[in-house]
Amino acid sequence: SSALEGQTCVGFGLPCPRAPSAMGEAGPGDVGLEEGAQGPAEIQNKTKPSTMSTTTKVVAGVAACCCCCCVVAGVVILILVLVAIPAVVCSVNEPSYADVLIKDLPGGSKFTLDSMSVLPPQSLYENLRAELYDTWTHNASGYTYGLAGVHEAPMILYNGTKISGNWENVPSQVRGVFWMRGNGVPEILATLQYGEWFEDEKILLFPNAPFSWTWYGGENPPSSIDFNHVYDFIEARSLAESQGEGNITVAVSFKPCPEGAECQAGSDNFTFADIQSHSDGDLTAPSVMTSYVTWTMEDMNGVEPGALWYRRVSLYCSQVGFGSYELTKIIDENGERIEPYYSSYVAFMEGAPHIIWSGFGEGHHLV
């Protein structure tokens, strides 16, 4: 046999064919191979992955992935439906607690600032605006705004909503100025003392009015607040200016304290209230916001009666809490500071100013 027998040919790693013999056996130049022998092409074809097999695997993988995506999407849709249905049911069944007042209101079903029995004197707003700095006018609404300091803002709100002939009729528990302690959005101070009180129904209606609310005016969020990153998404100035986008009236309906609330169950001395907002002052139905979200005030037995309330915010017929905070009175009905709440408020603000809505602008009887 040839010297090539038993060797391998470089580049293929396969046995080399035998040299031709005198008997006419196939040599290197011949097309034929020994019977049963395999050429390089055949062996390559056997060792090379099948193109059809790879394609099939890819298609199968894509199909499996699509199936997974469909399953996940179906689960997400199912969850959304299961979440949405209870919310819609609660919304449809949410009554307007203030609709009992409609029969006796001069304006029928609508109650706004113009419906108040006593309006603030125009000179009051003029004097209070003089205490603000860096003032501006919102172009879309014409509403006016300005900044006030940490100590000045509470008293500006107190004086701006203590309207003679009205203030005396409001329950003492809601007179004064409140700090929305722990509120996740950049709202800081609020007053409830300028409102129309209905003694028989124990309902307080307070309309959208200047000098009744403040927003955070600092450049950086307060360092002590939870979820202070929310301040990066909800810009305080824009939130304040949105006051011009809707004429909201809020109804505070006092009731006996129910089981499970922060107040003493069964107590009926201004320790619990349901809160609803009414778009454009329409008392026939709660706003979309309070149709889906339940608001309550629950007395927490603070340093004095009415000084500390749990402002519960909940979803799904009051079953899931979300965004609740403590409504903390820092100025009492006599205009005096309430400690230790006032000092805690000052520490929270870290010297940052407040944004205050100061008027409706030119062309209104209350500018």
N, C-alpha and C positions, 0 to 999 in steps of 0.2 A: 504494500500500500504506500501511498504518497506520504511525504514528510509533513504535509498539511493536515493529515488525519489527526484527530485528537486535539488540534489547536483551535483557537477562536479567532475570528476575523475582527480586527479593530473597527470600532464604529457600530457594531451590531451586538456583540456579546453572544454570538451564535456560533455553533460548530461550522467550520469551513467545509465546503463540498470536497469530495475526493477528487484526485487528479484522474483524468481519463486513462483507461487501460486499453490494452490491445484488443480486448474483447468488445470494444465499442461502448464501454460504460460512459455515462455522461460526465463531462468535465466542467471546469469553471465557466467555459464559454457556452456550454449547451443550455438550452432552455429547460430541459427536463431535470428533475431531481429523482433521487431514489424513491422507490415506491414507499409511500407512507411517510416520507420525509416532509418537513414543513419549511416553507420559505420564510424569509424575513417579513414579507408583507402580511402573510397569514398570521404569524405570531404577533406582529404589531396590532393587527385587527383584534386579536383575542385579548391582548393586554390593554388596549386603549379603551377608555370608558365610552359607552354608547352615547351618541349625541341624543338620541331619542330618549334614553333613560334619564339624562340630565335635565332635558326640557320638561319631561314629565314630572320630575321632582320639583322643579321650579314652579310649574303650574299648580301642583298639589299644595306647595307651601303658600303660594299666593291665595289660593282658594281657602285654605285653613285660616289664614290671617284675616281674610274678608269675613269668614264666618265668625271669628272671634270679635271683630269690630261690630258686626251686626248684633251679636249677643250683648256686648257691652252697651251699645247704643240703645238696645231694647230695654236693658235693665235701667239705664239712666232715664229713659222716657217713662218707664213704669214708676220709678221713684218720684219724678216730677209730677206725674198725674196723681199719685197717692198723696203727695204733699199739697198739691194745688186744690184738690177736692175739699179737704177739710177747711182750708182757708176761704174758699168761695162760699161754703155752707155757712161759716161763721159770719162772713161779710153780709150775706143775704139776710141772716137772722138778727143782725145787730140793729137794735132799735135806736131811735133818737130820744134821749131822756128829756131833752128840752122841748119836745113837741107839745107837752102839756101846757106850755106857756102861750102857745100861738093864739088861742081863743081870746086872750085878754090883751094882746099886744096891739098898739095902735097901727103898727106897720104890718100886721098880719104875720106871715111866716118868716119875715126877714128882720134881722136885728143886726145893725152895724153901729158905728160910732155916732152917726146922726140920730140914732134911736135912743141914745142915753138921755135920761131926764135932766142931767146937769152936764154941760160941756165945759171944758177947761177955758179960762179966759185967754184970749189971744196974747195978752201982755205976758202971761206966764211963760209961754213958749219962747217969746222974744228974749226974755230975761235969762232963761236957761241956756239958750243957744249962745249967749254971750260968754258962758262958762266953758265952752268947747274950744278946741284948737284944731288946726289942720282940717278945716271943714271942706266939704265938697257937695256937689249936687249930682245925683244919678240921672244921666241924660234920658234914659227910657221912661222913668216914672216921674221925674221932677222932684223926688223926695230928697231931703237934705240930711246930711250926716256929719259927724265930727268925732273927735277923740276926747277922752277924759281920763284923768289919772286914777290910780288905785283907790285913793281915799275920796276923791271927788265924785266918781261915778255913782256909788251907792246913794249919796245924798241928792244928786241930780235926779235919779229915778224916784226917790222918796218924795221929793217936792213936786216932781212932774206929774205924779199920779195921786197926790193927796188933794183932792178937789173938794172944797167946802160945799156942803149940801149933799154930797154923795158918800164921801169917805166914812162919815159917821154911821151909816147904815150897814156897812160891810162887817161881817163877823171878825172879831179881833184876831182870830187864829190866822187869817190871811192878810192882815194889815202888816206893812213893813216891806222889807226888801230881802229877797231870797237869792242865795248862791246855789247854782246847779252843780253841786259837788259830785264829781265822778261822771259827769255827762261826757260822752265820747266825742261829740261834735263841739266846735268852738263857740258855744253859747255859754255865757258866764252868769249874768244876773237877770232876775225876772221879778216883776211885781204883779200881784193879783188884786191890789186894793182899789184900782179904778175899774169898777164893774157895777152892773145893775143887780141888786140883790132882791130875790123873790122869797120872802119869808115863809109863806105857806108851803111852797114846793121845795124850799131849801136848795135853790139853784142860784148860782152866781154866773152871770153872763159878762164876760169882759171882751170888748171888741179890739180890733187892731188899732193901736193908738201909739203915737210917739212917746218917747221917754218911759217906756215900759219894759224894755229888753236891752241887753247888751251882748256884744260879741267880742271875742278875743282880738285885740289890736296889736299884739306883739309880733316881731319878725320871726321869732323861733317859738315852737310849741313849749308849753310848760314842761319842765323836766319831771315833775312828780305825777303826771297824769298817766293812767294806763291807756294803751292804744293811742299814744300821742302822734303816731304816724298818720292817724286819720286826718289830722290837721293839714297834712300834705296833700290830701285828696279833696277835702272840703275846705275851700278857701273862705275865711271868715268874712272878708269884705263882700264877696259875691253872695254869701248866705244872707248877710244883712240887707243887701240891696234887693234881694228877692222878696222883701216885704211888700214891694210895689207890685208884685205879680198876682197877688190874691188878697181879697178882703176877708180875712179869717176872723170869725168870732168863736171864742172858746167857752164851753159850758162846763162848769164844775158843779156836779150834782152830789150833795152830801146825803149819806145813807147810813144805816146801822152797819157796824163793822162785821164782815162775814168771817166765817171760819177760814183759817189758813192765811189770813192777812197779818201784817206786822202789828196792827192795833189790837186792842183787847176785843175779842169776839163779843158781839152783842152791844157794844158801847154805841151810844147815839148822840154824843156831844161833840160833833165836828171832829171825828177821828178818822173818817173814811169818806172818800169821794171818788166817783167815776168822772173821768175827764173825756170830753169829746170836742173835736174842732168841727166847724161848719163853714164850708166854702161859701164865700159871698154872703155870709150871715144867714144862710138858709137853714132854718131850724127843723125842717121836715125830715132831714136825713143827715147822718154824720158824714164828714168828708171821706174820701177814698182812704186816706191815711188811717183814720180811726175806725174805719169799717174793718180793716184787716189787722190793725194793731190796737190792742187794748191798753189804755192809760188809766192808772189809779193813783190816788194820794192816800198813804196809810201812815197814821201818826206813829212815831217811833219813841215817844216818851223822852223828848229832849230836855234841855235845861229849863225850859218853861213851856207851857201849853202852846202847841202850834209852831214850835221852833224847829222841829226836825221831822221831816216826812220822807217816807220811802216812795219815790216816784217810780212805781212799777211799770215796766213796758213789757208786754207779752204778746205772743202770737197764738194762733189756733185755739180760739175760744179760751184764752188766758192760760193755756196749758204749758207754753214754752216761754221762759223769760229771755229777754233780749234787750240790752242797752239800758237797763234800769240804773237809777242814780239816787242820791240823797238831796232832797230839796231842803236847804239849810238856811234858816233865817239869820241874817247878820245885822240887820237894822230892825229894831222893834217898832211897835205902833207909835211910840213917842219920839222916834228918830234917834234913839240911843243904840250904841253898839252892843251886841250880844256876844259875850265871851264864853268859851274859848273859840267860838265859831268865826268871829271876825278876824282874829289873829291868824287862824288857819287859812282863811281866804286870802289875807295879805301875803302870807308865805307862798301860797300857791301861785299868785300872780307874778311874783319875782320882779315887780316894778313895771310890768307891761301895761299899756293903756287899754281902755275899752273903746269899742266902736258903739256909738249911740245914734239911733234914728231920731232926728230932731224936728221933723215936720214934713208936711205934704208939698211944700213948695208954693211958688206964686200961683195965684188964681184960685186958691182954696180959702174957705172962711177960717180954717185953722192952718195957717202957713207954717 
